Amino acid sequence: MSAVVQPSHPQIAVSAAIFRAGKVLLTRRARSPAKGFYSLPGGRVEFGESLHQALKREVDEETGLGIEIVGLAGWREVLPAAPGAGHYLIMSFAARWAAREPVLNDELDDYRWIAPNALASLGDLKLTGGLEEVIQSAHRLLGA
């Protein structure tokens, strides 16, 4: 079995802080990278795709949800932590839930709708780095 070869340049990715009835959707990664951590749905931008097209596609693939994108809530850079690890620039957007109920694909194994002000009290959940800041920024952007 051959090892996965990471690109020699940074990859652009997108994620969505999706709000519904005052709560944001957190999803748990079922595999690497970040296996077992709760984060926002999203993924890599494909060549020729706009950020918004990629975000809608990734959210639909991972959760089945339809969303309304409001705007850029923040970004995060993930540098390679070990040889062969990926380098990502993640553009995170504020979004509103628009349609359907969550149906997770095999990349995710759990989801929760959480009030943004409850994030600090979720000590037992493993959250990806910078998640709370992005959610708070998205919350402000939505005027919620």
N, C-alpha and C positions, 0 to 999 in steps of 0.2 A: 504494500500500500504506500503510495507516495504522499508526501506532506503537501498541504495546501501552500501554494506560493503566493505571497502577498505582492501587490504591485509596488514598484519602486517609487511611487509618487502618492501624494495624499488623495484620498477618495472623498467626494462630496456626498453627504447624506442629508436627509431631512427627517424631521419628527414633528408630531402634532400634539399640542396640549389641547385636547378636545373637551369642551365644557358642555354639560347638559344639566339643567335644573340646579345650577350652582355647584356642581361637582365636576372633577376632572377625571379622565380615564387613565388609569395606570395599568400597564400590562407587564407580565413577567416573562422574561426570556427563557425559552425551553432549551436553548443551545448556545454555544459560544458565538460571538463574543458576549460577555456579560450574562452567562447562564445563571439563572436563579435570582437575578436582580430585576426589580420593578423599574420601569422606565416608560417612555412615551412610544406609541407605535410609529414606525417609520422605517427608513432604509436608504439604500444607495440610489443616487440619481443616475439614470442611464444616459448614455451619450445621445444628445439631441433632444432630451426632455427638459422642459422648464421645471423650475423648483416646484411650482404649484401642480403641474401634471404629475411629477414624481410623488409628491405628497399624497394626492388623491389616490393614485394607483397603489402606493404602499399601504395606506390606511385601509383601502378596500381589500387588498390581498391578505393583510394580517388580521383584520377585524370584521370585514364585511360592511363597515359603516360608511354612510355618505356624510360628507362634511362640507361646511362653508368656511373657507379660509378667510381670516380677518386681517392678519398681518404678521410680520416678523417679530417674534418675541425675544429672540436672542440667538446666540451661537456658542458653540463649544468646540474646542480642538482636542482631539484625543491622539496623543503621541504614542508611538510604539513603546510599550513597556518592556519588551523582550525581543530578541532577534526573531524576525519572521512575523512579528505582530503588525497589525495594520495602523495606518495613520489616517485619521478621519477629521473632516471639518463638517460639523453637524449644524445645520440651519434649522432652528426650531420655530414653529409658527403657532400662533393662537388660532383656534378654530372652534366653531360651534357644531354640535351634533345636528345633523339634518335628516337622517333616515336610517332605518333598520336597527336591529339589535345586534350586539356583538356575537360573532361566530369566529372563533380563533382558528388560525391555520397552525401548521406544525411547528412554526417558529416560536409560538407563545403557548403557555400552559395555564395561565390564570389571568383574570382581570378584576379590577375593582374600581368603582366610582367613589372618589374620595373628596371631601370638602378641602379646599386648599389650606384653610387654617388648621386642619387636623394633621397635616403632614409632619409637623414637629413631634407629634405624639405617637407616631408609628415606629417606635423604637425596634420592634421585632421584624420589620420589613427591611430588606436590603434594597437601597435606592441607588441608582447610578449617580455618579458625580455631577454636581451642578443642577440636578433635577428640580430641587426646591426653588432655586432662583429663576429658572425658566418658567416654572408654573406660576410663580408670583408675578413675573413680568407679563405673562399671557393674561393672567387674571386682571391686572391693571389695564392692559390694552383693550380688553373686552368691556371695561367699565363695570365689571361685576362687583 
